[in-house]
Amino acid sequence: MISKTKSNGRSTELPKKPATAIEKCVQAELERYLELLEGDEPSNLYRMVVRQAEHAVIEMAMQQCGGNQSRASEWLGISRGNLRTKLSDMNY
C-alpha cells in the first residue's frame, strides 16, 4: 500500500497496482546494483537506468526487425530519423 496525505493532513492508504514483468525485472536489477555499491550512494541513477533501458529496447527492436530501421522505428513509435540519431549515439 502507498500512503497519500490529504490536504486535511490525514493519510489514506492507496492500493498498489501490481508490477509488470518489466518493472519487476528493473526493480530486481536495481536492488542488485545497490548491493554492488556496498553502501556507497548512487549517482545519476535515473539517467543511468533510462539510458540503459533505451539502449536495450532499441537493440531488441533492431534485432527483431533484422536491422531494418524503418520497421524498428515503427515498433518503437519513434521517427526513423530519431532512431538513426539514437543508433549513432550508441555507436550501433
C-alpha positions in Angstrom: 0.0 0.0 0.0 1.0 3.5 -0.7 0.3 6.3 1.8 -1.1 9.6 0.5 -1.6 12.7 2.7 -4.8 14.7 2.0 -5.0 18.4 2.3 -6.6 18.0 5.7 -3.4 16.3 7.0 -4.9 12.8 7.2 -3.2 9.9 5.5 -5.1 7.4 3.3 -3.8 4.1 2.0 -4.0 3.6 -1.7 -3.8 0.1 -3.2 -0.6 -0.5 -5.0 -1.0 -1.6 -8.6 0.6 -4.9 -9.5 4.1 -4.6 -11.0 4.6 -5.6 -14.6 7.2 -8.2 -15.6 9.5 -5.4 -16.8 9.0 -3.4 -13.6 9.9 -6.4 -11.5 13.0 -7.1 -13.6 14.1 -3.4 -13.3 13.5 -3.4 -9.5 15.5 -6.6 -9.1 18.4 -5.3 -11.1 18.3 -2.0 -9.1 18.5 -3.9 -5.9 21.4 -5.9 -7.2 23.1 -2.7 -8.4 22.7 -1.1 -4.9 24.2 -4.2 -3.3 27.2 -3.9 -5.5 27.7 -0.3 -4.3 28.2 -1.7 -0.8 26.7 1.2 0.9 28.0 3.9 -1.4 25.4 6.5 -2.6 24.3 6.0 -6.3 24.9 8.9 -8.6 22.7 9.9 -11.6 20.6 6.7 -11.1 17.6 7.9 -13.0 19.6 8.9 -16.1 21.6 5.7 -16.0 18.5 3.4 -15.8 16.7 5.3 -18.6 19.7 5.3 -20.9 20.3 1.6 -20.4 16.6 0.7 -20.8 16.5 2.8 -24.0 19.6 1.0 -25.4 18.2 -2.4 -24.6 14.8 -1.7 -26.2 16.5 -0.2 -29.3 18.9 -3.2 -29.7 16.0 -5.6 -29.3 13.9 -3.8 -31.9 16.8 -3.7 -34.3 17.5 -7.5 -33.9 13.8 -8.4 -34.2 13.4 -6.3 -37.3 16.6 -7.7 -38.9 18.3 -4.4 -38.9 15.5 -2.6 -40.8 15.5 0.9 -39.3 12.1 1.8 -40.8 10.4 -1.2 -39.3 12.2 -0.9 -35.9 11.2 2.8 -35.7 7.6 1.7 -36.2 7.9 -0.9 -33.4 9.4 1.8 -31.1 6.9 4.5 -32.0 9.7 7.0 -33.0 10.7 8.5 -36.3 13.4 6.8 -38.4 15.5 10.0 -38.1 15.2 9.9 -34.3 16.2 6.2 -34.3 19.2 6.9 -36.5 20.3 9.6 -34.1 20.0 7.2 -31.2 21.8 4.4 -33.0 24.6 6.8 -33.8 24.8 7.9 -30.2 25.0 4.2 -29.2 27.8 3.6 -31.8 25.5 0.9 -33.3 
